[in-house]
């Protein structure tokens, strides 16, 4: 084990109350973590949960897992699968959100594009044929979903010709689109709704994932020394998500936390399915791996099984 894993192992083994460092994006999907922590639900089960927001998204969290800065991360499924197959020692420990993610396809308000199909049929903003997408990081969800959308609308050849501008996070994307550095940016549509409502961006289309959108991943040290606490943690979040959804003012609670309009949160709540379950679908993983091949991912037969951890059950469908 390298020094970071050894240090994490020592901390996890010796702590009187099990410390779990968990990271996630500062978005409405993660509300149950915060409301559960505020109610001391983790502490009541002997878990000292330290949450860190990652505006940089899945790529930043995958790096934190690699470097031993997190024990657990809640990441886009496609992003963590990609990073595991690039050598990240983390393993999937369960499905957090079982419903698909709806990515908005966004352009600057001043863009001449009127719909997403036009991205692939008109010259890019710099006059060249292939469109330029802003992405948080290479192999991130915004990167993969640009390929998925291009394939669906224009075919493999067009998808292979896409160009990318790395922007780091949502704020970077705002700057990039404003300055004309990219033609479009894909991001979860409710997170970006305030930018659309304000007139800064226009949403010209949507792209829906074909797999559960968020998964939980943990470091080898956390799995080795805190497996019972990881199971308990997922169970707490699952119960809290059910409680939160049942609240008559759930939309107001979530909207206030994330500066979203309650009417938009109500629409989102109709579609989201929190799972927080220690189960992983084998067919889903195969599908994600197949989609990754266009990004230079390894052949599926060489990747099979690498996401598995001992206490996560594997479904065949």
C-alpha positions as CSV (number, residue, x, y, z in Angstrom):
1,X,0.0,0.0,0.0
2,X,1.2,3.5,-0.7
3,X,1.6,6.0,2.2
4,X,-1.8,7.7,1.6
5,X,-3.7,4.4,1.9
6,X,-1.6,3.4,4.9
7,X,-2.4,6.7,6.6
8,X,-6.1,6.3,5.8
9,X,-6.1,2.7,7.2
10,X,-4.6,3.9,10.4
11,X,-7.1,6.7,10.8
12,X,-10.1,4.4,10.1
13,X,-8.8,1.7,12.5
14,X,-8.1,3.9,15.5
15,X,-10.9,6.4,15.5
16,X,-13.3,6.0,18.4
17,X,-16.1,7.2,16.2
18,X,-15.6,6.1,12.6
19,X,-14.6,9.1,10.5
20,X,-15.8,9.0,6.9
21,X,-14.8,11.8,4.5
22,X,-17.5,12.0,1.9
23,X,-17.6,14.2,-1.2
24,X,-20.3,15.2,-3.6
25,X,-21.4,17.9,-6.0
26,X,-23.2,21.0,-4.4
27,X,-26.5,20.0,-6.1
28,X,-30.0,19.1,-5.1
29,X,-29.4,15.4,-5.5
30,X,-27.3,15.4,-2.4
31,X,-29.9,17.0,-0.1
32,X,-30.5,13.8,2.0
33,X,-26.8,13.8,3.1
34,X,-27.1,17.3,4.5
35,X,-30.5,16.9,6.2
36,X,-29.4,13.6,7.7
37,X,-26.2,15.1,9.0
38,X,-28.1,18.1,10.5
39,X,-30.4,15.6,12.3
40,X,-27.3,13.8,13.7
41,X,-28.4,10.5,12.1
42,X,-24.9,9.5,11.2
43,X,-23.5,10.5,14.6
44,X,-26.2,8.4,16.3
45,X,-24.8,5.3,14.5
46,X,-21.2,6.1,15.5
47,X,-20.2,7.7,12.2
48,X,-18.4,11.1,12.1
49,X,-19.3,12.1,8.6
50,X,-17.2,14.9,7.1
51,X,-18.8,16.2,3.9
52,X,-17.0,18.2,1.2
53,X,-18.6,19.9,-1.7
54,X,-16.9,19.5,-5.1
55,X,-18.0,22.1,-7.6
56,X,-15.5,20.6,-10.0
57,X,-17.7,17.5,-10.2
58,X,-16.8,13.8,-10.8
59,X,-13.3,14.4,-12.1
60,X,-12.2,16.4,-9.0
61,X,-13.7,13.7,-6.7
62,X,-12.1,10.9,-8.6
63,X,-8.7,12.6,-8.1
64,X,-9.5,13.1,-4.4
65,X,-10.2,9.3,-4.1
66,X,-6.9,8.5,-5.8
67,X,-5.0,10.8,-3.5
68,X,-6.6,9.5,-0.3
69,X,-8.3,12.9,0.4
70,X,-11.7,11.2,0.5
71,X,-13.0,7.9,1.8
72,X,-16.2,7.9,-0.2
73,X,-17.5,10.0,-3.2
74,X,-20.9,10.3,-4.8
75,X,-20.1,10.6,-8.5
76,X,-21.6,10.3,-12.0
77,X,-21.6,6.7,-12.8
78,X,-20.0,7.1,-16.2
79,X,-17.2,9.2,-14.8
80,X,-16.1,6.9,-12.0
81,X,-16.3,3.8,-14.3
82,X,-14.0,5.6,-16.7
83,X,-11.6,6.6,-13.9
84,X,-11.5,3.1,-12.4
85,X,-10.4,1.8,-15.8
86,X,-7.7,4.4,-15.9
87,X,-6.2,3.0,-12.7
88,X,-8.2,4.6,-9.9
89,X,-8.0,2.0,-7.0
90,X,-11.5,3.0,-5.8
91,X,-14.4,0.6,-6.2
92,X,-18.1,1.1,-6.6
93,X,-20.0,0.3,-3.4
94,X,-23.5,1.0,-4.6
95,X,-26.0,3.0,-6.6
96,X,-27.0,6.3,-5.1
97,X,-29.5,7.7,-7.7
98,X,-31.1,5.0,-9.8
99,X,-32.9,7.3,-12.2
100,X,-31.2,8.7,-15.3
101,X,-29.8,12.2,-15.4
102,X,-31.2,14.8,-17.8
103,X,-28.4,16.9,-19.2
104,X,-29.4,20.3,-20.6
105,X,-27.5,21.3,-23.8
106,X,-26.7,24.9,-23.2
107,X,-25.5,27.8,-25.4
108,X,-24.8,31.4,-24.7
109,X,-27.9,33.7,-25.2
110,X,-26.1,35.3,-28.1
111,X,-25.5,32.0,-29.9
112,X,-27.2,31.7,-33.3
113,X,-28.0,28.0,-32.6
114,X,-31.7,27.4,-32.2
115,X,-31.7,23.7,-31.5
116,X,-29.3,20.9,-30.6
117,X,-29.3,19.4,-34.1
118,X,-27.9,22.6,-35.4
119,X,-24.7,22.0,-33.4
120,X,-23.8,19.3,-35.9
121,X,-25.2,20.8,-39.1
122,X,-23.8,24.3,-38.9
123,X,-20.2,25.6,-38.7
124,X,-18.9,26.1,-35.2
125,X,-18.4,29.5,-33.7
126,X,-14.8,29.7,-34.9
127,X,-15.8,28.8,-38.5
128,X,-14.6,25.2,-38.4
129,X,-16.9,22.2,-39.1
130,X,-16.8,20.4,-35.8
131,X,-18.5,21.8,-32.7
132,X,-16.6,22.8,-29.6
133,X,-18.0,21.6,-26.2
134,X,-17.0,23.0,-22.9
135,X,-16.3,20.1,-20.5
136,X,-15.4,20.1,-16.8
137,X,-12.6,17.5,-17.4
138,X,-11.8,14.9,-19.9
139,X,-13.6,11.6,-19.2
140,X,-16.1,13.6,-17.1
141,X,-19.9,13.3,-17.5
142,X,-20.0,16.5,-19.6
143,X,-17.3,15.0,-21.9
144,X,-18.9,11.5,-22.3
145,X,-22.5,12.9,-22.8
146,X,-21.3,15.2,-25.5
147,X,-20.2,12.1,-27.4
148,X,-23.5,10.3,-26.6
149,X,-25.5,13.3,-27.9
150,X,-23.4,13.6,-31.0
151,X,-23.8,9.9,-31.8
152,X,-27.5,10.0,-31.3
153,X,-28.0,13.1,-33.5
154,X,-25.3,12.9,-36.1
155,X,-23.5,9.5,-36.0
156,X,-20.1,8.2,-35.0
157,X,-18.0,10.1,-37.5
158,X,-19.3,13.5,-36.2
159,X,-18.9,12.3,-32.6
160,X,-15.2,11.4,-33.3
161,X,-14.6,15.0,-34.6
162,X,-15.8,16.9,-31.6
163,X,-13.5,19.4,-29.9
164,X,-13.3,20.2,-26.2
165,X,-12.4,23.1,-24.0
166,X,-11.6,22.1,-20.4
167,X,-13.3,24.6,-18.0
168,X,-13.2,22.9,-14.6
169,X,-16.7,23.6,-13.3
170,X,-19.9,25.5,-13.9
171,X,-18.4,28.9,-13.3
172,X,-15.7,28.1,-15.9
173,X,-18.3,27.1,-18.4
174,X,-20.1,30.5,-17.9
175,X,-16.9,32.3,-18.7
176,X,-16.1,30.0,-21.6
177,X,-19.5,30.4,-23.3
178,X,-19.6,34.2,-22.6
179,X,-16.2,34.6,-24.2
180,X,-17.0,32.4,-27.2
181,X,-14.5,29.7,-26.3
182,X,-17.0,26.9,-26.9
183,X,-20.3,26.4,-28.7
184,X,-22.2,24.4,-26.1
185,X,-22.0,22.9,-22.6
186,X,-23.9,19.9,-21.1
187,X,-24.9,20.0,-17.4
188,X,-27.8,18.8,-15.3
189,X,-30.7,20.9,-16.4
190,X,-32.2,21.9,-13.1
191,X,-28.8,23.0,-11.7
192,X,-28.4,25.4,-14.7
193,X,-32.1,26.5,-14.7
194,X,-31.3,29.8,-12.9
195,X,-28.9,30.7,-15.7
196,X,-31.5,29.9,-18.3
197,X,-34.2,31.8,-16.5
198,X,-31.9,34.8,-16.1
199,X,-31.3,34.9,-19.9
200,X,-27.6,34.3,-19.6
201,X,-27.9,30.9,-21.3
202,X,-30.4,29.1,-23.6
203,X,-31.2,25.4,-23.3
204,X,-31.5,24.2,-26.9
205,X,-32.0,20.5,-26.2
206,X,-31.6,17.7,-23.7
207,X,-29.7,14.4,-23.5
208,X,-30.8,11.7,-21.0
209,X,-28.4,9.1,-19.7
210,X,-29.1,5.4,-20.3
211,X,-28.0,4.4,-16.8
212,X,-28.4,5.3,-13.1
213,X,-26.9,8.7,-12.8
214,X,-25.0,8.7,-9.5
215,X,-23.0,5.9,-7.9
216,X,-21.0,5.7,-4.6
217,X,-17.4,4.7,-4.7
218,X,-14.9,4.1,-1.8
219,X,-11.2,3.7,-1.4
220,X,-9.6,0.3,-0.7
221,X,-8.8,1.4,2.9
222,X,-12.4,2.4,3.6
223,X,-13.7,-0.8,2.2
224,X,-11.2,-2.9,4.2
225,X,-11.7,-1.2,7.6
226,X,-15.2,0.4,7.5
227,X,-17.4,-1.9,5.5
228,X,-20.1,-2.1,8.2
229,X,-20.2,1.7,8.6
230,X,-20.4,2.1,4.8
231,X,-23.5,-0.1,4.7
232,X,-25.0,1.8,7.6
233,X,-24.2,5.1,5.9
234,X,-26.0,4.1,2.7
235,X,-29.0,2.8,4.7
236,X,-29.3,6.1,6.6
237,X,-29.2,8.1,3.4
238,X,-31.8,5.8,1.8
239,X,-34.2,6.3,4.8
240,X,-33.6,10.1,4.8
241,X,-34.4,10.3,1.1
242,X,-37.7,8.6,1.7
243,X,-38.5,10.9,4.6
244,X,-37.5,14.0,2.6
245,X,-39.6,13.1,-0.4
246,X,-42.7,12.6,1.9
247,X,-42.5,16.1,3.3
248,X,-45.3,18.4,2.1
249,X,-42.7,21.2,1.8
250,X,-39.9,19.1,0.3
251,X,-39.7,21.3,-2.8
252,X,-39.3,24.4,-0.6
253,X,-36.7,22.8,1.6
254,X,-34.6,21.7,-1.3
255,X,-35.1,24.9,-3.3
256,X,-34.0,27.0,-0.4
257,X,-30.8,25.0,0.0
258,X,-29.8,25.2,-3.7
259,X,-31.4,28.5,-4.8
260,X,-33.9,26.7,-7.0
261,X,-37.5,27.6,-7.6
262,X,-39.9,25.3,-5.8
263,X,-41.9,24.7,-9.0
264,X,-38.7,23.4,-10.7
265,X,-37.8,21.2,-7.7
266,X,-41.4,19.7,-7.7
267,X,-40.9,18.8,-11.4
268,X,-37.5,17.2,-10.6
269,X,-38.9,15.3,-7.6
270,X,-41.3,13.5,-10.0
271,X,-38.3,12.0,-11.9
272,X,-35.6,11.3,-9.3
273,X,-35.3,7.9,-7.7
274,X,-32.9,7.9,-4.8
275,X,-31.6,4.3,-4.1
276,X,-28.6,4.6,-1.8
277,X,-28.3,0.8,-2.2
278,X,-25.3,-1.4,-2.0
279,X,-26.2,-3.0,-5.3
280,X,-24.7,-2.6,-8.8
281,X,-26.2,-3.7,-12.1
282,X,-23.8,-5.7,-14.2
283,X,-25.8,-4.9,-17.4
284,X,-25.6,-1.2,-16.6
285,X,-21.8,-1.4,-16.2
286,X,-21.5,-3.2,-19.5
287,X,-23.6,-0.5,-21.2
288,X,-21.4,2.3,-19.7
289,X,-18.3,0.5,-20.8
290,X,-19.6,0.2,-24.3
291,X,-20.4,3.9,-24.5
292,X,-16.8,4.6,-23.3
293,X,-15.2,2.9,-26.3
294,X,-15.7,6.1,-28.3
295,X,-13.5,7.9,-25.8
296,X,-10.7,5.5,-26.1
297,X,-11.8,3.2,-23.3
298,X,-10.5,-0.3,-23.0
299,X,-12.4,-3.2,-24.6
300,X,-15.2,-4.4,-22.4
301,X,-13.8,-7.9,-22.0
302,X,-10.6,-6.4,-20.5
303,X,-12.7,-4.2,-18.1
304,X,-15.3,-6.6,-16.8
305,X,-15.6,-6.9,-13.0
306,X,-13.1,-4.3,-12.0
307,X,-15.8,-2.1,-10.3
308,X,-16.9,-4.8,-8.0
309,X,-16.4,-4.7,-4.2
310,X,-17.1,-7.5,-1.7
311,X,-20.2,-6.1,0.0
312,X,-21.9,-4.7,-3.0
313,X,-24.4,-7.2,-4.5
314,X,-24.3,-7.5,-8.3
315,X,-27.6,-7.6,-10.2
316,X,-27.7,-9.1,-13.7
317,X,-30.2,-6.5,-15.0
